């Protein structure tokens, strides 16, 4: 309970995820062709093989706070990118993937150690999902009372994942841009035209970088630049707390990060 109370207070003071539920839905990208509600989750189809899952945490005095992740479909199963805020919400994602998309989630990647990204990891482990995360994420998770992922992702000198994770999580590509929003934030390309910046990247309408409690402000702009350079063909940028946009989201994030560093 202390963990959730502390996070609620932090988010209430932050503009990291300031978009109310109704406003969020109105401003969804026109690229989304299909949108459904399933239990506590909203699912939005980005491409034939990429779905964005959206969950909400209702903070007193702030309202519903949206957080996005992905379901990436493979031939016979799916890879989950980030959990929902809570375990029951994450269970809804797993049920939707298996029952509606006919692609049960067999593997998952966590993009950093905050609740909006791994609050449902216990549900994944109970379901037998193979979980993966940066070594730093696995170190930090217990400090906020979350289970670490069962597997650690190795990254090469170029920032891209290497080793067993590439086979377990393929076809997605994982890239560590260096510390920014957090020391452990990683980014994901589910297919060449789409990239997920997680909480590192902010929407073009964002007025600040939001929650910087665990951020590396000095390196933030460089991390955002490296994300853009890693996935140059991605024209659709997904983010944790904004609707999908084009590459202006990356440029806007860089500008805000440069201003914050001054």
Secondary structure as GFF3:
##gff-version 3
##sequence-region A 1 262
A	DSSP	alpha_helix	2	13	.	.	.	ID=ss1
A	DSSP	alpha_helix	21	26	.	.	.	ID=ss2
A	DSSP	beta_strand	34	38	.	.	.	ID=ss3
A	DSSP	beta_strand	41	45	.	.	.	ID=ss4
A	DSSP	beta_strand	50	59	.	.	.	ID=ss5
A	DSSP	beta_strand	63	73	.	.	.	ID=ss6
A	DSSP	beta_strand	78	81	.	.	.	ID=ss7
A	DSSP	alpha_helix	87	99	.	.	.	ID=ss8
A	DSSP	beta_strand	105	110	.	.	.	ID=ss9
A	DSSP	alpha_helix	115	118	.	.	.	ID=ss10
A	DSSP	alpha_helix	121	126	.	.	.	ID=ss11
A	DSSP	beta_strand	130	134	.	.	.	ID=ss12
A	DSSP	alpha_helix	135	141	.	.	.	ID=ss13
A	DSSP	three_ten_helix	142	144	.	.	.	ID=ss14
A	DSSP	beta_strand	151	155	.	.	.	ID=ss15
A	DSSP	beta_strand	161	162	.	.	.	ID=ss16
A	DSSP	alpha_helix	164	169	.	.	.	ID=ss17
A	DSSP	beta_strand	173	175	.	.	.	ID=ss18
A	DSSP	beta_strand	187	191	.	.	.	ID=ss19
A	DSSP	beta_strand	194	196	.	.	.	ID=ss20
A	DSSP	alpha_helix	217	230	.	.	.	ID=ss21
A	DSSP	beta_strand	236	238	.	.	.	ID=ss22
A	DSSP	alpha_helix	248	261	.	.	.	ID=ss23
###
